[in-house]
Structure formats: C-alpha cells, structure tokens
C-alpha cells in the first residue's frame, strides 16, 4: 500500500462521510457555544444602578395609604366611578 492510497483509519471507507460529520459537529459547536449567557456562567456584567430617592408626592401617597412602597395600590386606593341615566326623546 502506498501513501497516496492510504486513508486515515478514522475515515473508514468513505472519507466524504467523515468530513460531513466533522462539519456538522463544528457547526453545532459554533451555534451552541456563543448562546451561553454570562449570567449562566455566573458573570453578571450589568452596571449597578445608582440609588434613587422617592419624591415627596410619592411619600405622601404612601403615608395616605393610596400607594405602597413598591408602587402598587395601597389599602386606601380608590377609583372614581359614576353612573348615569340619560332619558332622551327625538
């Protein structure tokens, strides 16, 4: 057997099939690896926001009970409603 006719053992009888398999594995690795998020790796690179302070109007709403500190409606929250009855003739 000469060197030009010898195929590597991992290629088997069909070196084209080996190249297709390698191409598939390389493509799969390229598609999967970059999609790993930094948060999944424990590397959270987001900036830490600066502290914010509530406005006096918001604090007065919290004291009145119409809002909570999270911004949700409080126990004294109310909405204005009205019911009308209109009688009309033409």
Buried (B, 14 or more C-beta within 10 A) or exposed (E): EEEEEEEEEEEEEEEEEBEEEEEEEEEEEEEEEEEEEEEEEEEEEEEEEEEEEEEEEEEEBBEEEBBEEEEEEBEEEEEEEEEEEEEEEE
